[in-house]
């Protein structure tokens, strides 16, 4: 799996790319997150 950082100041985030990335969502999402996107 590859992690691609998206630098947007206080709105920065990482994009996880690769097989099995969706299975790691609970490991990488911060507590209290309002939304996430999964693109297949």
PDB file with one MODEL, atoms N, CA, C and O in Angstrom:
MODEL        1
ATOM      1  N   UNK A   1       0.833  -1.159   0.000  1.00  0.00           N
ATOM      2  CA  UNK A   1       0.000   0.000   0.000  1.00  0.00           C
ATOM      3  C   UNK A   1       0.888   1.236   0.000  1.00  0.00           C
ATOM      4  O   UNK A   1       1.954   1.256   0.616  1.00  0.00           O
ATOM      5  N   UNK A   2       0.428   2.260  -0.700  1.00  0.00           N
ATOM      6  CA  UNK A   2       1.155   3.520  -0.819  1.00  0.00           C
ATOM      7  C   UNK A   2       0.346   4.615  -0.120  1.00  0.00           C
ATOM      8  O   UNK A   2      -0.876   4.667  -0.255  1.00  0.00           O
ATOM      9  N   UNK A   3       1.019   5.476   0.616  1.00  0.00           N
ATOM     10  CA  UNK A   3       0.385   6.638   1.227  1.00  0.00           C
ATOM     11  C   UNK A   3       0.841   7.879   0.476  1.00  0.00           C
ATOM     12  O   UNK A   3       2.036   8.155   0.378  1.00  0.00           O
ATOM     13  N   UNK A   4      -0.127   8.628  -0.055  1.00  0.00           N
ATOM     14  CA  UNK A   4       0.163   9.850  -0.797  1.00  0.00           C
ATOM     15  C   UNK A   4      -0.334  11.033   0.032  1.00  0.00           C
ATOM     16  O   UNK A   4      -1.542  11.192   0.206  1.00  0.00           O
ATOM     17  N   UNK A   5       0.573  11.866   0.547  1.00  0.00           N
ATOM     18  CA  UNK A   5       0.143  13.023   1.329  1.00  0.00           C
ATOM     19  C   UNK A   5      -0.393  14.139   0.425  1.00  0.00           C
ATOM     20  O   UNK A   5       0.182  14.430  -0.624  1.00  0.00           O
ATOM     21  N   UNK A   6      -1.487  14.751   0.841  1.00  0.00           N
ATOM     22  CA  UNK A   6      -2.057  15.904   0.142  1.00  0.00           C
ATOM     23  C   UNK A   6      -1.919  17.093   1.088  1.00  0.00           C
ATOM     24  O   UNK A   6      -2.627  17.184   2.091  1.00  0.00           O
ATOM     25  N   UNK A   7      -1.005  17.998   0.763  1.00  0.00           N
ATOM     26  CA  UNK A   7      -0.680  19.122   1.647  1.00  0.00           C
ATOM     27  C   UNK A   7      -1.592  20.313   1.366  1.00  0.00           C
ATOM     28  O   UNK A   7      -1.453  20.990   0.347  1.00  0.00           O
ATOM     29  N   UNK A   8      -2.527  20.558   2.284  1.00  0.00           N
ATOM     30  CA  UNK A   8      -3.466  21.673   2.150  1.00  0.00           C
ATOM     31  C   UNK A   8      -3.528  22.486   3.437  1.00  0.00           C
ATOM     32  O   UNK A   8      -4.600  22.936   3.843  1.00  0.00           O
ATOM     33  N   UNK A   9      -2.395  22.669   4.065  1.00  0.00           N
ATOM     34  CA  UNK A   9      -2.363  23.418   5.323  1.00  0.00           C
ATOM     35  C   UNK A   9      -3.141  22.694   6.407  1.00  0.00           C
ATOM     36  O   UNK A   9      -2.887  21.520   6.674  1.00  0.00           O
ATOM     37  N   UNK A  10      -4.089  23.383   7.036  1.00  0.00           N
ATOM     38  CA  UNK A  10      -4.853  22.758   8.124  1.00  0.00           C
ATOM     39  C   UNK A  10      -5.886  21.756   7.616  1.00  0.00           C
ATOM     40  O   UNK A  10      -6.553  21.101   8.417  1.00  0.00           O
ATOM     41  N   UNK A  11      -6.026  21.627   6.290  1.00  0.00           N
ATOM     42  CA  UNK A  11      -6.955  20.649   5.710  1.00  0.00           C
ATOM     43  C   UNK A  11      -6.206  19.504   5.031  1.00  0.00           C
ATOM     44  O   UNK A  11      -6.771  18.827   4.172  1.00  0.00           O
ATOM     45  N   UNK A  12      -4.949  19.277   5.399  1.00  0.00           N
ATOM     46  CA  UNK A  12      -4.134  18.217   4.804  1.00  0.00           C
ATOM     47  C   UNK A  12      -4.684  16.846   5.146  1.00  0.00           C
ATOM     48  O   UNK A  12      -5.329  16.657   6.177  1.00  0.00           O
ATOM     49  N   UNK A  13      -4.419  15.891   4.262  1.00  0.00           N
ATOM     50  CA  UNK A  13      -4.855  14.518   4.495  1.00  0.00           C
ATOM     51  C   UNK A  13      -3.987  13.570   3.684  1.00  0.00           C
ATOM     52  O   UNK A  13      -3.267  13.992   2.780  1.00  0.00           O
ATOM     53  N   UNK A  14      -4.061  12.290   4.011  1.00  0.00           N
ATOM     54  CA  UNK A  14      -3.351  11.251   3.275  1.00  0.00           C
ATOM     55  C   UNK A  14      -4.337  10.462   2.431  1.00  0.00           C
ATOM     56  O   UNK A  14      -5.485  10.257   2.824  1.00  0.00           O
ATOM     57  N   UNK A  15      -3.873  10.020   1.261  1.00  0.00           N
ATOM     58  CA  UNK A  15      -4.640   9.129   0.403  1.00  0.00           C
ATOM     59  C   UNK A  15      -3.941   7.779   0.446  1.00  0.00           C
ATOM     60  O   UNK A  15      -2.750   7.691   0.149  1.00  0.00           O
ATOM     61  N   UNK A  16      -4.666   6.729   0.811  1.00  0.00           N
ATOM     62  CA  UNK A  16      -4.115   5.379   0.823  1.00  0.00           C
ATOM     63  C   UNK A  16      -4.456   4.712  -0.500  1.00  0.00           C
ATOM     64  O   UNK A  16      -5.618   4.687  -0.906  1.00  0.00           O
ATOM     65  N   UNK A  17      -3.446   4.171  -1.174  1.00  0.00           N
ATOM     66  CA  UNK A  17      -3.636   3.562  -2.478  1.00  0.00           C
ATOM     67  C   UNK A  17      -3.128   2.130  -2.424  1.00  0.00           C
ATOM     68  O   UNK A  17      -2.004   1.878  -1.991  1.00  0.00           O
ATOM     69  N   UNK A  18      -3.960   1.195  -2.864  1.00  0.00           N
ATOM     70  CA  UNK A  18      -3.503  -0.179  -2.955  1.00  0.00           C
ATOM     71  C   UNK A  18      -4.516  -1.175  -2.442  1.00  0.00           C
ATOM     72  O   UNK A  18      -5.524  -0.821  -1.830  1.00  0.00           O
ATOM     73  N   UNK A  19      -4.222  -2.417  -2.708  1.00  0.00           N
ATOM     74  CA  UNK A  19      -5.092  -3.510  -2.309  1.00  0.00           C
ATOM     75  C   UNK A  19      -5.245  -3.539  -0.796  1.00  0.00           C
ATOM     76  O   UNK A  19      -4.258  -3.491  -0.061  1.00  0.00           O
ATOM     77  N   UNK A  20      -6.494  -3.619  -0.335  1.00  0.00           N
ATOM     78  CA  UNK A  20      -6.761  -3.738   1.088  1.00  0.00           C
ATOM     79  C   UNK A  20      -6.834  -2.428   1.847  1.00  0.00           C
ATOM     80  O   UNK A  20      -7.011  -2.432   3.065  1.00  0.00           O
ATOM     81  N   UNK A  21      -6.702  -1.294   1.146  1.00  0.00           N
ATOM     82  CA  UNK A  21      -6.716   0.004   1.834  1.00  0.00           C
ATOM     83  C   UNK A  21      -8.016   0.207   2.604  1.00  0.00           C
ATOM     84  O   UNK A  21      -7.995   0.751   3.708  1.00  0.00           O
ATOM     85  N   UNK A  22      -9.141  -0.216   2.049  1.00  0.00           N
ATOM     86  CA  UNK A  22     -10.428  -0.005   2.733  1.00  0.00           C
ATOM     87  C   UNK A  22     -10.528  -0.782   4.027  1.00  0.00           C
ATOM     88  O   UNK A  22     -11.295  -0.408   4.915  1.00  0.00           O
ATOM     89  N   UNK A  23      -9.772  -1.851   4.151  1.00  0.00           N
ATOM     90  CA  UNK A  23      -9.800  -2.647   5.380  1.00  0.00           C
ATOM     91  C   UNK A  23      -9.024  -1.978   6.512  1.00  0.00           C
ATOM     92  O   UNK A  23      -9.127  -2.405   7.662  1.00  0.00           O
ATOM     93  N   UNK A  24      -8.257  -0.948   6.211  1.00  0.00           N
ATOM     94  CA  UNK A  24      -7.466  -0.232   7.224  1.00  0.00           C
ATOM     95  C   UNK A  24      -8.130   1.049   7.700  1.00  0.00           C
ATOM     96  O   UNK A  24      -7.538   1.787   8.488  1.00  0.00           O
ATOM     97  N   UNK A  25      -9.345   1.334   7.243  1.00  0.00           N
ATOM     98  CA  UNK A  25      -9.995   2.598   7.582  1.00  0.00           C
ATOM     99  C   UNK A  25     -10.078   2.838   9.078  1.00  0.00           C
ATOM    100  O   UNK A  25      -9.774   3.939   9.537  1.00  0.00           O
ATOM    101  N   UNK A  26     -10.476   1.849   9.844  1.00  0.00           N
ATOM    102  CA  UNK A  26     -10.600   2.040  11.289  1.00  0.00           C
ATOM    103  C   UNK A  26      -9.250   2.307  11.948  1.00  0.00           C
ATOM    104  O   UNK A  26      -9.189   2.918  13.015  1.00  0.00           O
ATOM    105  N   UNK A  27      -8.170   1.851  11.319  1.00  0.00           N
ATOM    106  CA  UNK A  27      -6.825   2.083  11.860  1.00  0.00           C
ATOM    107  C   UNK A  27      -6.321   3.500  11.579  1.00  0.00           C
ATOM    108  O   UNK A  27      -5.531   4.040  12.354  1.00  0.00           O
ATOM    109  N   UNK A  28      -6.769   4.099  10.488  1.00  0.00           N
ATOM    110  CA  UNK A  28      -6.179   5.371  10.065  1.00  0.00           C
ATOM    111  C   UNK A  28      -7.086   6.588  10.237  1.00  0.00           C
ATOM    112  O   UNK A  28      -6.595   7.717  10.229  1.00  0.00           O
ATOM    113  N   UNK A  29      -8.384   6.389  10.391  1.00  0.00           N
ATOM    114  CA  UNK A  29      -9.284   7.536  10.567  1.00  0.00           C
ATOM    115  C   UNK A  29      -9.216   8.049  11.994  1.00  0.00           C
ATOM    116  O   UNK A  29      -9.278   7.258  12.935  1.00  0.00           O
ATOM    117  N   UNK A  30      -9.091   9.355  12.173  1.00  0.00           N
ATOM    118  CA  UNK A  30      -9.065   9.909  13.521  1.00  0.00           C
ATOM    119  C   UNK A  30     -10.437   9.793  14.192  1.00  0.00           C
ATOM    120  O   UNK A  30     -11.464   9.769  13.514  1.00  0.00           O
ATOM    121  N   UNK A  31     -10.446   9.724  15.499  1.00  0.00           N
ATOM    122  CA  UNK A  31     -11.694   9.674  16.259  1.00  0.00           C
ATOM    123  C   UNK A  31     -12.498  10.941  15.971  1.00  0.00           C
ATOM    124  O   UNK A  31     -11.951  12.044  15.966  1.00  0.00           O
ATOM    125  N   UNK A  32     -13.780  10.778  15.735  1.00  0.00           N
ATOM    126  CA  UNK A  32     -14.648  11.922  15.498  1.00  0.00           C
ATOM    127  C   UNK A  32     -14.689  12.412  14.061  1.00  0.00           C
ATOM    128  O   UNK A  32     -15.299  13.442  13.776  1.00  0.00           O
ATOM    129  N   UNK A  33     -14.048  11.687  13.153  1.00  0.00           N
ATOM    130  CA  UNK A  33     -14.059  12.103  11.746  1.00  0.00           C
ATOM    131  C   UNK A  33     -15.503  12.124  11.232  1.00  0.00           C
ATOM    132  O   UNK A  33     -16.296  11.239  11.553  1.00  0.00           O
ATOM    133  N   UNK A  34     -15.832  13.136  10.435  1.00  0.00           N
ATOM    134  CA  UNK A  34     -17.192  13.290   9.921  1.00  0.00           C
ATOM    135  C   UNK A  34     -17.431  12.538   8.621  1.00  0.00           C
ATOM    136  O   UNK A  34     -18.551  12.103   8.354  1.00  0.00           O
ATOM    137  N   UNK A  35     -16.379  12.380   7.803  1.00  0.00           N
ATOM    138  CA  UNK A  35     -16.578  11.700   6.531  1.00  0.00           C
ATOM    139  C   UNK A  35     -15.270  11.165   5.971  1.00  0.00           C
ATOM    140  O   UNK A  35     -14.182  11.629   6.312  1.00  0.00           O
ATOM    141  N   UNK A  36     -15.412  10.188   5.112  1.00  0.00           N
ATOM    142  CA  UNK A  36     -14.278   9.599   4.409  1.00  0.00           C
ATOM    143  C   UNK A  36     -14.784   9.164   3.040  1.00  0.00           C
ATOM    144  O   UNK A  36     -15.989   8.992   2.852  1.00  0.00           O
ATOM    145  N   UNK A  37     -13.893   8.986   2.099  1.00  0.00           N
ATOM    146  CA  UNK A  37     -14.277   8.549   0.759  1.00  0.00           C
ATOM    147  C   UNK A  37     -13.497   7.298   0.398  1.00  0.00           C
ATOM    148  O   UNK A  37     -12.309   7.177   0.696  1.00  0.00           O
ATOM    149  N   UNK A  38     -14.184   6.374  -0.248  1.00  0.00           N
ATOM    150  CA  UNK A  38     -13.547   5.174  -0.781  1.00  0.00           C
ATOM    151  C   UNK A  38     -13.816   5.168  -2.280  1.00  0.00           C
ATOM    152  O   UNK A  38     -14.970   5.192  -2.709  1.00  0.00           O
ATOM    153  N   UNK A  39     -12.756   5.136  -3.070  1.00  0.00           N
ATOM    154  CA  UNK A  39     -12.878   5.132  -4.526  1.00  0.00           C
ATOM    155  C   UNK A  39     -12.352   3.800  -5.026  1.00  0.00           C
ATOM    156  O   UNK A  39     -11.236   3.393  -4.702  1.00  0.00           O
ATOM    157  N   UNK A  40     -13.173   3.129  -5.821  1.00  0.00           N
ATOM    158  CA  UNK A  40     -12.751   1.826  -6.362  1.00  0.00           C
ATOM    159  C   UNK A  40     -12.647   1.880  -7.858  1.00  0.00           C
ATOM    160  O   UNK A  40     -12.305   0.880  -8.489  1.00  0.00           O
TER     161      UNK A  40
ENDMDL
END
